[in-house]
């Protein structure tokens, strides 16, 4: 990982992340922030990232909290969620000019002073404490009993802290317009939108026939892969390939059994995944997602999208009549009927959704675009803060 040559280390910067465990979507944001601010120091609740994923850190030492040293923290640190607000508030950020938090739980709760600027990049307000609480309790078997009562009490306290700690943020940045609306709903604050970075260089357009429809997803309930399988069972003349693994795999495989047009591939290596997406007629996405990086990766392969019209898909999919040309279509309901209808509509509109248009659309979400946007936003925030300080009227302490 090479520092961004366009940024000079002119200020003391801290980047605060929730936890470092694997290199995934939120860690890609941190990686790119470290390129924009190569002088930054990195803080996290815990750091258990394996050596194979630590290249993003470029040898940096990570400052962690007391939760790092608690019993069984390596495997069970998420069980200490009730202690995380206290832990993040203990991080000493005195002396830093700029603090950037990468937040989906508690990172934005760091304590900063009046002469420090705090920009919070929000992947999502903590979903399990807000609008997804019921689903979280249901999936965890905590709808009733003492365990459920404790969980509800803890989530209530987390909600109160989450709202209160939002007052310490100078500028919110959302990863999609969907998350922007959630920030407005939860914190009553406005947010800029900067899409998360996608490494589109790993995904290229390859000429050739496109046949099967493809789903690439973790097989968990909210992804609604079951609806896609049900829809394609009713379309035996269309081929579906399901790529991914997870706790729903056995149930979804049972739904697909007896349907020769549906293939379950499980988790596949990147090269095989790339070939499947490059040869797909369309990428089907039935989840309501905060953003949806897999959709951008499919577009980078020149593959059109058939997606549920909620969440991040609204930022990614360009429909007929949109500027830049169509790259997919949306369906309005999470039902198998809606997916069948969407596939039928797609067969008519598909000639308009060329690989070139899809690839051009993906460029909006590149790592370079993210770095440019974050750099510009921070420069604007610092400029506005400096201007406000210069125009602040002088006051005299009263006797």
Residue pairs with C-beta under 8 A, 6 or more apart in sequence:
1 31
1 34
1 35
1 55
1 56
1 58
2 35
3 35
3 38
3 58
4 35
4 36
4 38
4 371
4 375
6 375
7 36
7 37
7 38
7 375
9 37
9 38
9 39
11 39
11 97
11 98
12 39
12 95
12 96
12 97
12 98
13 37
13 39
13 40
13 41
13 96
13 97
13 98
13 99
13 100
14 40
14 41
14 42
14 43
14 93
14 96
14 98
14 99
14 100
15 30
15 33
15 34
15 37
15 40
15 41
15 42
15 43
15 99
15 100
15 101
15 102
16 43
16 44
16 88
16 91
16 93
16 99
16 100
16 101
16 102
16 107
16 110
17 26
17 27
17 30
17 42
17 43
17 44
17 101
17 102
17 107
18 26
18 44
18 45
18 84
18 102
18 103
18 104
18 105
18 106
18 107
19 44
19 45
19 46
19 47
19 48
19 77
20 27
20 44
20 46
20 47
20 48
20 49
20 62
21 46
21 48
21 49
22 49
22 50
22 53
23 31
23 49
23 53
23 56
25 123
25 196
25 291
25 293
26 102
26 104
26 123
27 49
27 53
27 56
28 196
28 197
28 198
28 199
28 367
29 102
29 121
29 123
29 175
29 196
29 197
29 370
30 42
30 56
30 102
31 56
31 197
32 197
32 367
32 370
32 371
32 374
33 40
33 100
33 102
33 121
33 374
34 40
34 42
34 56
34 57
34 58
34 60
35 371
36 371
36 374
36 375
36 378
37 98
37 100
38 58
40 100
41 60
41 63
41 96
42 57
42 60
42 61
42 62
42 63
43 62
43 63
43 64
43 91
43 93
43 110
44 62
44 63
44 64
44 65
45 64
45 65
45 67
45 68
45 77
45 84
45 87
45 88
45 106
45 107
46 64
46 65
46 67
46 68
46 73
46 77
47 62
47 64
47 68
48 73
48 74
48 77
49 57
63 91
65 87
65 88
65 90
65 91
66 87
66 90
67 73
67 77
67 80
67 83
67 84
67 87
70 77
70 80
70 83
73 80
80 87
81 105
81 154
81 158
82 154
82 157
82 158
84 105
84 106
85 106
85 109
85 158
85 161
85 165
87 106
88 106
88 107
88 109
88 110
89 109
89 110
89 111
91 110
91 111
93 99
93 110
93 111
93 112
93 116
94 113
96 116
97 116
97 117
98 116
98 117
98 119
98 378
98 382
99 110
99 112
99 116
99 117
99 118
99 119
100 118
100 119
100 120
100 121
100 378
101 107
101 108
101 110
101 118
101 119
101 120
101 121
101 169
102 121
102 123
103 120
103 121
103 122
103 123
104 122
104 123
104 124
104 125
104 126
104 127
105 126
106 126
106 162
106 165
107 120
108 118
108 120
108 122
108 165
108 166
108 168
108 169
109 161
109 162
109 165
109 168
110 118
110 168
111 168
112 118
112 168
117 170
117 171
117 381
117 382
117 385
118 168
118 169
118 170
118 171
119 169
119 170
119 171
119 173
119 377
119 378
119 381
120 169
120 171
120 172
120 173
121 173
121 175
121 194
121 374
122 172
122 173
122 174
122 175
122 179
122 183
122 191
123 175
123 179
123 196
123 290
124 175
124 179
124 182
124 290
125 162
125 179
125 182
125 183
125 186
125 187
126 158
126 162
127 136
128 136
128 155
129 155
129 158
129 159
129 162
130 159
130 182
130 186
131 182
133 152
133 155
135 221
135 222
137 143
137 148
137 151
137 152
139 221
140 151
142 148
142 151
162 186
163 186
163 187
166 172
166 186
166 187
166 189
169 189
170 381
170 385
171 191
171 192
171 377
171 381
172 183
172 187
172 189
172 190
172 191
172 192
173 191
173 192
173 193
173 194
173 374
173 377
174 180
174 182
174 183
174 191
174 192
174 193
174 194
175 193
175 194
175 195
175 196
175 290
175 291
175 312
176 193
176 195
176 290
176 291
176 311
176 312
176 314
176 315
177 193
177 314
177 315
178 290
178 291
178 310
178 311
178 312
178 314
178 315
179 191
179 290
179 291
180 190
180 191
180 193
183 189
183 190
183 191
184 190
184 191
192 377
193 315
194 370
194 373
194 374
194 377
195 291
195 315
195 364
195 365
195 369
195 370
195 373
196 291
196 293
196 365
196 370
197 365
197 366
197 367
197 369
197 370
197 371
198 293
198 296
198 297
198 300
198 362
198 365
198 366
198 367
199 367
200 296
200 297
200 300
200 362
200 363
200 365
200 366
200 367
202 270
202 274
202 297
203 274
203 277
203 297
203 298
203 300
203 301
203 362
204 278
204 300
204 301
205 278
205 300
205 301
205 302
205 355
205 356
205 358
205 359
206 278
206 279
206 301
206 302
208 278
208 279
209 279
210 279
210 280
210 281
210 303
211 239
211 279
211 280
211 281
212 239
212 240
212 241
212 263
212 276
212 279
212 280
212 281
213 232
213 238
213 239
213 240
213 241
213 280
213 281
213 282
213 283
213 284
213 306
213 343
214 240
214 241
214 242
214 243
214 276
214 277
214 280
214 282
214 283
214 284
214 298
214 303
215 225
215 228
215 240
215 241
215 242
215 243
215 244
215 283
215 284
215 285
215 286
216 243
216 244
216 273
216 276
216 277
216 283
216 294
216 298
217 223
217 225
217 242
217 243
217 244
217 285
217 287
217 294
218 244
218 245
218 246
219 225
219 244
219 245
219 246
219 247
219 248
219 249
219 252
220 246
220 247
220 248
221 248
222 287
222 288
223 248
223 286
223 287
224 286
224 287
224 308
224 334
225 242
225 244
225 248
225 252
225 286
226 248
226 251
226 252
226 255
227 286
227 334
227 335
227 336
227 339
228 240
228 242
228 284
228 286
228 336
228 339
229 240
229 242
229 252
229 255
229 256
229 259
229 262
230 255
230 336
231 336
231 337
231 339
231 340
231 343
232 238
232 240
232 259
232 261
232 262
233 255
233 256
233 259
233 262
234 336
234 340
235 261
235 340
235 343
236 259
236 260
236 261
237 261
238 261
238 343
239 261
239 262
239 263
240 261
240 262
240 263
240 284
241 262
241 263
241 265
241 276
241 280
242 252
242 256
242 262
242 263
242 264
242 265
243 265
243 266
243 267
243 268
243 273
243 276
244 266
244 267
245 266
245 267
249 264
249 266
252 264
253 264
256 262
256 264
265 276
268 276
274 301
277 283
277 297
277 298
277 301
277 303
278 301
278 302
278 303
280 298
280 301
280 303
281 303
281 304
281 350
282 303
282 304
282 305
282 306
282 328
282 343
282 346
282 350
283 294
283 295
283 298
283 303
283 304
283 305
283 306
284 306
284 307
284 339
284 343
285 292
285 294
285 295
285 305
285 306
285 307
285 308
285 313
286 307
286 308
286 334
286 339
287 308
287 311
288 308
288 310
288 311
288 334
289 311
289 312
289 313
290 311
290 312
291 311
291 312
291 315
291 316
292 307
292 311
292 312
292 313
292 316
295 305
295 307
295 312
295 313
295 316
295 317
296 316
296 362
296 365
297 362
298 305
298 358
299 305
299 316
299 327
299 328
299 358
299 359
299 361
299 362
300 358
300 359
300 362
301 355
301 358
301 359
302 354
302 355
302 356
302 358
302 359
303 355
303 358
304 326
304 327
304 328
304 329
304 346
304 350
304 353
304 358
305 313
305 316
305 317
305 327
305 328
305 329
306 328
306 329
306 331
306 339
306 342
306 343
306 346
307 313
307 316
307 317
307 328
307 329
307 330
307 331
308 330
308 331
308 334
309 317
309 330
309 331
309 332
313 330
314 330
316 328
316 361
316 365
317 327
317 328
317 329
317 330
318 324
318 325
318 326
318 327
318 328
318 357
318 361
319 326
319 328
319 329
319 330
320 326
320 329
320 349
320 352
324 357
324 360
324 361
325 352
325 353
325 354
325 357
325 360
326 349
326 352
326 353
326 357
327 353
327 357
327 358
327 361
328 353
328 358
329 342
329 345
329 346
329 349
330 342
331 338
331 339
331 341
331 342
332 338
363 369
